[in-house]
Structures are given as structure tokens and as C-alpha cells.
Amino acid sequence: MIRLVAMDLDGTLFNSKRQVGLMTQAVIRRYAKSGVIFAFCTGRISNELQDVITILPEVQYAISCNGAYAVDLWSGKELYQNTLSMEDVNRIYQHFSGFPMMFELFADGVVLTDQNCLNYLAQFQLRELEGHIRKTRKGVPDFADYLKERTDPVGKINIFFAGQEILLKAREWGKQLPYDMAYQTKSNLEFNQIGVKKGKGLAHLAQRLGISKSQVLAIGDNNNDLSMREAVGTLVAMENACEDLKKIANWVTASNDADGVAVALKQFLPPLE
């Protein structure tokens, strides 16, 4: 019996308009009321979750920054963390210093980036992401100096590059670094501490809650969702998911524009009365 459901956000819970479908909202609420525990499992950080938390306050937990943190959203208590030191951060920053990039720190519950990059955001060809980026990023003047002076650790590094060709070169260049590297869009790379993955964060949460692997269902769509296979008894891929995820999933549900999360819940959880 499924007791814990972990849901990716972008491309999974969110449709192409970056909204949660009404049917999906209703199904999650009804299953949560019946005792099923829900968690967001995402590359995002706290300030990027506020809108979805408002829509679905029934979701109690979040695995954020690709598994760097596990948080109880109801109490605000941090249950788990595995972060990058500022020595790690500066090593990654220097490694890519020759690339035109927008370097971001996921830390302190927000996303910190160079104010100059926000001023000239169009060069990174973010298209439909641009509105979200402007809403959720906190610009830092004198960003390079800030990186030298900061001492507190960070959950994740995200880097946007100016175009697909540059990204492909950066992806090869990034393989030289001793960190976990993932990507979600056609213009970014993400770096976490070695061993940090959504699957590991989810496994820590399930263990904390006394829930076995066979009682966990995860739903995702992208490269950074692959590791959830290791932590769950049932993995569902969205119809719009990458092929690598579909290959290892137990089942492929409808797309994120067709309430695929709701369809998956009805498939694997007991019928709603």
C-alpha cells in the first residue's frame, strides 16, 4: 500500500502554463485527507515553492535543491541536508569562468545571482522561464566579491549559459569536476555535493517517517528524477518525460497538460469513495 507520494514540480505537477490542474489539486486533497503523505521533490528552493504551497497546503514535506534538503513544510523544520561549502562553490565558479554564464546560489531559502545578469537576462534565451526567474531571483551587486566573502554553505549551484552550443561545451567541461551534475532545461547545468540526488533525499525522508521503499510512489519527468528509482517501489514517468526515465519507470502516465499526476494516483492508490 502506498503511504508516501513524491512529486516533481516542473514538467510533472505543473502543466505547460506552470499551473496545477484543478483535477490534480482535487485528487491530491482527497488522498491527503485519507492519510496519504505527499512531498514535493524538486530542484527548486523554498522561495520558489510559495505559490504551490498556497495552492496545496496539504503537502507536508519538500525535498528541495535536488535532494540537498528535506524539510517539513508545516513546522519549517529541516530534516536533512547535504550541502556545498563555499570552497566547493568557488571551485565551480572558477572552473566555468571562461564561459558566458549566469551563476546562481541556492541558499538561505532563496536564489542569489549576479545583478548584472538579471539586467541583461535576454542573452540566456530563457524564454518561458524568464518571468519565473525575475520573480524568484535576488540580485547581488559585486557578485564575485560576494562569493569570496560568503562563508555559509549552499544547497545547489545552477548555471545558465548563453545558448545551446555553449551549454554543450560547458557540459563536457563540467564532467571534470568532482560533483554531481544534472540539467533540466536546454540552457542550464546544476551542481550538488557528490552523492546528493533526489532519490537519496527521498530515501532519508521515508526512513525518518518509518515508511518502507515498497510504500513510496514517485512521479517525475526529467534527468534529475532518475535517482528516485533507487528510493521507491513504484516510479511513474510522465508522458512528456525524457526517454531515460520512461525506460526505468513502472508505468507511464498522461502528460502534465492532461493531469498526469492525478491519473497516476488513481492508478496506484485505492479508489476514492
FENRAMO-V25540 format. One line per field, one symbol per residue. ss: DSSP state (H for helix, E for strand, C for the rest). phi: phi as a letter, one per 20 degrees, with the letter a starting at -180 (. if undefined). psi: psi as a letter, one per 30 degrees, with the letter a starting at -180 (. if undefined). A space follows every 50 residues. Layout:
ss = ???
phi = ???
psi = ???
//
This chain:
ss = CCCEEEECHHHHHCCCCCCCCHHHHHHHHHHHHCCCEEEEECCCCHHHCH HHHHHCCCCCEEEEHHHCEEEECCCCCEEEECCECHHHHHHHHHHCCCCC EEEEEEECCEEEEEHHHHHCHHHHCCHHHHHHHHHHEEEECCHHHHHHHC CCCECEEEEEECCHHHHHHHHHHHCCCCCEEECCCCCEEEEECCCCCHHH HHHHHHHHHCCCHHHEEEEECCHHHHHHHHHCCEEEECCCCCHHHHHHCC EECCCHHHCHHHHHHHHHCCCCC
phi = .fdcddcfdfncfeefemcegfffgffffffffeofedcfcbefdgfedg fffffcfffecbddlmofccceffdnfeeabbdeffffgffffffdfedf bdecdeblncddbfgffffcfgfelelfeffffffdedfdflffffffef dffcfbdccedeofffgfffffffffeecfdbbcceccccccggnebgff ffffffffemdfgfeddccbbcgfegffgfdcecdddfgefffffgfdff bdefffeclgfffffffddggfe
psi = kkfkkkkldkfdekafghlkkeeeeeeeeeeefffkkkkkjlfllefffe eeeeeiffjflkjlhggekkkjfefgkkfkkjlklfeeeeeeeeegffkj ljkkkjlggljklkeeeefhfffghfcffeeeeeefkjkjlheeeeeefk fkllelkkkklileeeeeeeeeefffkhlkklkfagglkkklkkfjleee eeeeeeeefhklefgkkkkaflegfeffefflekkkkleglleeeeeflf kkallfghheeeeeefefllkk.
//
